[in-house]
Amino acid sequence: MKTRKEILIFLALITALVVGYVFGFWMGVLALAAALFLIFREATIKFVGEVKVELDKCSWPWDSNQTGFKKYKELIESTVVVIISVVLLAGYVTAWDFLLSHVVGAFTGTARLK
């Protein structure tokens, strides 16, 4: 025999399908999300509370005592380092690709010399 939650989930799916058919796809998605939240509200609220506790333990890349752009100094510096690294790596890979394709092309007779 099916449990109470399985029956409620089935009814939520049927309701979402009917609402989606009558009022449109996104209203059906919204109805399904609302129904599932109502069915699993205790677990959802507990999960959100646990996520909040874990996020409070995180070390964020900004100083909460600063204001303005000074607050995000470490974040901006890290972002710049990542962007520069990606550009340099892309240039390195592109240069080797260009060089090796011409060398292989010269050996195989398919090089375009201009």
C-alpha positions in Angstrom: 0.0 0.0 0.0 1.2 3.5 -0.8 2.2 5.8 1.9 0.5 9.1 2.6 3.4 11.2 1.1 3.4 9.1 -2.1 -0.3 9.8 -2.6 0.1 13.5 -1.9 3.0 13.7 -4.4 0.8 11.9 -7.0 -2.0 14.4 -6.3 0.5 17.3 -6.5 1.6 16.1 -10.0 -1.9 15.7 -11.2 -2.8 19.2 -9.9 0.3 20.7 -11.5 -0.6 19.0 -14.9 -4.1 20.4 -14.7 -3.0 23.9 -13.7 -0.2 23.8 -16.4 -2.8 22.8 -19.0 -5.3 25.4 -18.1 -3.0 28.4 -17.1 0.2 27.6 -18.8 3.5 25.8 -18.2 5.1 28.1 -15.7 1.9 28.3 -13.6 2.0 24.4 -13.5 5.6 24.5 -12.4 4.8 27.0 -9.7 1.8 24.9 -8.6 4.0 21.8 -8.4 6.7 23.7 -6.4 4.1 25.1 -4.0 2.6 21.7 -3.5 5.9 20.0 -2.9 6.9 22.7 -0.5 3.7 22.1 1.5 4.2 18.4 1.5 7.9 18.6 2.6 7.8 21.9 4.5 9.4 20.6 7.7 12.3 19.0 5.8 12.7 22.1 3.6 12.7 24.5 6.5 15.2 22.3 8.4 17.5 22.1 5.3 17.4 25.9 4.7 18.3 26.4 8.4 21.2 24.0 8.1 22.4 25.8 5.0 22.3 29.1 6.8 24.4 27.7 9.7 27.0 26.3 7.2 27.2 29.5 5.2 27.8 31.4 8.5 30.9 29.2 8.9 32.3 30.2 5.5 35.2 32.6 5.0 34.0 35.1 2.4 36.5 37.0 0.2 35.6 40.5 1.6 36.0 42.4 4.7 32.7 43.1 6.4 34.1 46.1 8.3 34.9 48.0 5.1 32.5 49.9 2.9 32.3 50.5 -0.9 34.8 49.0 -3.2 37.4 48.6 -0.4 35.1 45.9 1.0 35.6 43.7 -2.1 39.4 44.3 -2.5 40.4 40.6 -2.1 37.5 39.5 -4.4 38.5 41.9 -7.1 42.2 41.0 -6.9 41.4 37.3 -7.1 39.1 37.9 -10.1 41.8 39.9 -11.9 44.4 37.1 -11.3 42.0 34.5 -12.7 41.2 36.5 -15.8 44.9 37.2 -16.5 45.8 33.5 -16.0 43.0 32.4 -18.4 44.2 34.9 -21.0 47.8 33.8 -20.7 46.9 30.1 -20.8 44.7 30.7 -23.9 47.6 32.5 -25.6 50.0 29.7 -24.7 47.7 27.0 -26.1 46.9 29.1 -29.2 50.6 29.7 -29.9 51.5 26.0 -29.6 48.5 25.0 -31.7 49.5 27.5 -34.5 53.2 26.4 -34.4 52.5 22.7 -34.4 49.8 22.8 -37.1 52.3 24.6 -39.3 55.1 22.2 -38.5 52.9 19.2 -39.2 51.6 20.8 -42.3 55.1 21.4 -43.6 56.0 17.7 -43.1 52.8 16.5 -44.7 52.7 19.0 -47.5 49.5 20.6 -46.5 50.9 23.8 -45.1 49.7 27.1 -46.4 52.7 29.3 -46.8 51.8 33.0 -47.4 
